[in-house]
Amino acid sequence: MSCPSEIGRPQGQTQLTRASSETEFYDKDIKPIILATAREPQHAAIFNYASMAHNNHFFFDRLSKDTVEMPEDLEYHIKQSFGSVETLRREMVYTADAMFGPGFVWLVRVAHPGLNASFKVLTTYLAGTPYSGAHWRRQDLDTNTDIGANSELGLENGRKFLDNSALGYARKNPQQKKDSGLAPGGIDVHPVLCLNTWEHAWIRDYGIGVGGMGGKLDYAEAWWYRIDWQKVAKSAKLSRRPLQGSSAEANPLLSS
């Protein structure tokens, strides 16, 4: 199976296969299904099955039964983003423990327009996806001033806002999707690591954590020491570490 952002359809009769039967999504890979159905209420079941398949695959794909050391290049860039590897560990572990409800904690590579790429931690709940292209993040009008109940323009803008919210910006504006692949206000997010916080992933082995023992926190702590950092580094597509004392050292870049 290929990398999680490009995984194909799992073998056999799955819930996703049944849900997408006789639809345009039946023979598509997972990520295109996620992006196409995320803002389509009538395809909510297909999105949920596809996104959960993607997220769970991502989680298991980065696990190793043996300890895998973090490559030097990845460690360097992690320190540039978080100050230290320990800071990243704490942020991911304690964010997972603090999440109220099931979901996923992600380490993502972020590219802001005009700025250097960096690493950040984000969360998604339930079957939510980290991909920016699945989210409509900003309406193209000011709802405080442009929508009014007593004017035809206000009603028209209100309908436009609701249509965009339901169908997604890229669906309504295909040229924007063609140009950038992102919703307006979105940023380019590339996930490289995932921690599953759904109860079924930890409660059987770690319990509910009564008296400060066990529970989700211990599960997240144990997960950190089973990460396959070689796979994380490979998916991050890092540039080489700047040479000691070079002018690039003060302004390290990740490859685009």
N, C-alpha and C positions, 0 to 999 in steps of 0.2 A: 504494500500500500504506500502511496506517495505521501509527501508532506501534508500536514493537516489542512493548510490553506488551499490545497489542490486535490483533496481526497476524492476518489470516485465513489460509486455506489457500493455499499457493503454487499457481500455475496448473500444469496438466499432471500427468502420472503421476509422482509422486515416491515415494521409499521410504516416507515417512510415509503417503501415500495408500494405498499397497499394504498396509502393515502394519496400518493401521486399518480396512481394508475389512471390512465385515460386523461391525463393532463399534459400540458407542455413541459412539465418538470420531470416526467418519468425517466428519461434517459440522460438527464443532466448530472454533472458532478455536484458535490455538496455545496461548495462555496457559491457558485452561481445561483443555486436554489435559495440559499440564505439571503443573498442580496436582492433577489427578485421578489421574495415573498414577505420580507420583514415588515413592510408597511401595507400589506394587503390583508385586511381582516378576513376575507373569505378563504384565505390560504393559511390561516393561523396554525392549523394542525400540521400542515406540511412544513412550515417554518420551524415549529417546535421540534419535530422529529429530526429535521435536518441539522438544526443548530445544536441539539443535544448530541447527535452522532459526532458532529465535528468537535465539540468541546471535550467530550469524553475521550475521543481518539487523541486529541492534543494532550490531555492530561496523562494518559497511559504511555503515550509515545515518548515522553520525556523522563520516564522512570527507569531506574536501573537497580538490579539486585545487588550490585557491587558499588563501592564508592568510586565516583568519577571526579577527578580534580578539575577545577575550573581553569580553562586555558588562559594563558597570560594576557592575550589580547582582550578577551572578554572581561577579565578582572580589571584591566586598565580602564575600559570604557564604563564599567559599572561604577568604579570609584569616581570617575568624572561626573556621573549623573547623581550618585547618592552619597558621595563622600567616603564610603567604605562598603565592603561586601556585607559586613555585619548590619549596617543600616538597612540595606535591602532585605536581608533575612528577617529582621524585626518587622519591617513594614509589611512584608507579605504574610508572615505568620500571624501577627497581631491584627492585621486587617481581616484575615480569614476568621479568626476567633471572634471578632467584633461584629461580623456580618449577621444581621437579624433576618434570617431566612436563608434558604439554599441558593447557591450560585457558584461563581468561579472568581478566583483572583488571578489576574494576568500580569505578566511582565511584558511590556510592549516597547518596541522601538518606534519613536515618534519623529516625524519630519515636519517641522513648521515651515511654511513658505518664507524663504529668505534667511532662515536660521539653521544652525547646525542640528543634526539629528541627535537624539538623546534617548535614554531609557526612562520609562515611568511605570508606575503601578496603577492599574484600574480594576474595577470590579464590575461584574455583570450578575444580575439576579435571574433565578429560574433558568430558562433556556436562552437568555439574552446573548447577543453576539458582540464581540469587541470591534467588528469591522465598521469603519466610519461610513462606508457606502450603503450600509443598511439603515442609516438613521437620517431623518430629515431634521436638521438642527436649528433652522432659522427661517421665519416667515419673511416675505419681502415687503411687509407693510407694518406700520405701527398700530397695533390693536387698541392703543389708548386714544388715538386721535382719528384714525381712518375708518373705524367701524362704528356706525351709529344706527340705532333702530329706526330713525325717522327720515332716512334718506336712501334713495335708490343706490347711490354709490356705496353707502355703508353696508347695505344688504348684499350687494354684489361682492364687496371685499370680504365680507363675512363668509359667504359661500366659497370664495376662492381659498380662504384660510383653511376651512374645514376640508375642502377637497385635497389640498396639499397635505394636510395632516394625515388623512386616510390613505392616500395613494403614494405619497412620497415625492420629494422634490424631483428626483431624477426621472421618475415616471412621467411627470408633468412637463419636464424641461429636458428632453433627451440630448440637446446640444450641450447643456451643462455637464451631463454625465459623460458625454463623449470627450469633452475638453479636459476634465479633471478626474472623473471617477468618484468625486466626493460630493456630499451634500454641502450647501452653502454654510459656512461657519465650521465645517468639519476639518479635521486634520488627518494626515496620512498615518494610520496606525497599523503596525505589523507585529502581531503577537509572536512571542518566542518561548513563553513558558506559561503553564497553567496549573492552578491548584483547585481541585474540585472540593467544594464545601457542602455538597448535598449530604444529608444525614446517612444515606445508605453507603456512602464512601468511608465512613469512619465509626459510626455508632456501634456496630457489631464488635469491632476489635477494641475500641477505646472507651465505650460506655458514654454516659452522659456527663461525667466529670463531677460527680458529687464530692464535696469536701475538698475541692481543688485538685483531685487526682483524676488523671485520664481526661477523656472528653476531646472536643475538637482541637483544643490548644495543643495537647500532646500529639495528636494526629498530625497537625500542621508542622510541629517541631520535627517529628520523625520524617515527614515528607522531604524536608529540606536536605537531609543527608542521603536521600535516594534519587537526587536529580542527576540526570545524564547531561552534564554541562557541555560535553562535546557536541551533542545534538542542539543544545541551546545556542552555542556559538556558531554552529554551521547555519542555523536558520536565521541568525542575526545578520549574517553577511557583513562582518566587520572589516574595516580597512586595517592596514597595518599600523601598529603602534608607532607614533612619532619617535624619532631618534632623540636620545638624551641631549638636552641643551639646544635642540633645533628650534627655529621660530614657530614651527607647527605645534610644539609641545604646549604652548599657552592657549592654543585654539584647536584642539583635536577634532577631527571630523570622522563621522561614520560614512562609509561609502553609500552612495545613493542607490 
